[in-house]
Amino acid sequence: MFSNLYNNKEFLRFSIFFVWLINISGFFGVLSDQKDFFLSTSPFAILISFILLVLNHNYRQKGFATALISIIIIGFLVEFLGVNYDLFFGSYEYGNNLGYKIGGVPIIMSVNWLVLIFLTGSFTEKIIPNSLPLKVIFASLLMVFIDIFLEICAPKLDYWKFNEEIVPMSNYNSWFIISAICLYIYFRSIKDKEHKLSTNMLVIHLAFFGLLSVFL
């Protein structure tokens, strides 16, 4: 049944409309007196984005499931080691607005890693179609660019916070390296990529956290 949604223009239009709707609503909700309620729905917004992203892909293609599972596992492991052993990113801890945690890590964060890798990878594929090293480098830099806005917003949204006064440079260095590993898996494993929804979601992420970094 779900396989019929791939390349379904009506479902694609619905998906694009819906992700814009929930993020615009979330943006104004976070700035309203109902901030706590809207922030508590953050895990569901990420999960919905993930589901729509997968359903708009040719998820039966060879390598898709392997890439998806690998990136999710890598995302959780690096966060687990980061939170519990101060590896990679520095000393930090998660707040309460990203939902249920295992070992101090919200399980939705591994899904969020996957979503961001798919968004940056898809966009990069459109502008750098041939060179794998250039694609990995460019998309990893784009991941770091997104993270800059995330780090500004995260403490104010009770997503996570660093114990240091300033976000350490090791965070951005590790974000680049881990992103590069995940993006290499993405580019090597997934040949039939989705672009329209992914591009919209990338613009949404940049606009959402970029604007929140100014108005919060």
Phi, psi and omega in degrees: 000310183291335180296338179288348181279338178293129183066018175271111187296323180294318179292323177298314179298318177299316182298315179297314179300317186290319180292325174296317182299310184291330181279322175295317177298317180295321180299308181289331177295319179295330180272359183261182177282359175260026185307315184298319179296312182296322179293327180292342179270001183306315179300324181290324177296318178294318181295318178297317178300317179298313181298314180296322179296314180295316183293336177271000175262162168278078189284356175270356180294152179298131177096344184294308182297321179298314179296315182300309182294318181298314182292320178297316180295315178300315180302317180290317183298315182292325177291320179298313179293326179292313183290319188268336184230009177058029179273155172072294194261342188114190181268115183210168177212154181271147175274206188253356188267006177251013170087198187301139184243149168238121182060033179084000182247123174300129184296337181290342181294326178293326175291321179296321174304313181298314181301313182295322177296317179296320183292311181290325179293317180296315180298316181296322179301327181288326185259340176229081189283343192248307189280113179297313179301317179295321179297314181297315181296311182297313182295325178293321175296323177295322176299317179296320178300317177297318183296329178303315178290323179299318183292330176291318187275326192307312181297325181288337180263002185056042174271303174200165177209148177272147178284338174283157180292325180241141178300123184291152179297334178300332177299312183288323177298314181291322178301319180295313184293314180293321176300318180299319178297312181294321180291325175300316177299316180300308184293323182284329188266325187252111182268322182263095187262154175259139186239321190292308178295318181301318180295318176299318181292326177294315177299319179299313180300313181295317181291315184299304184282332176296315180289321179296327179295339179269317190267341179286000000 
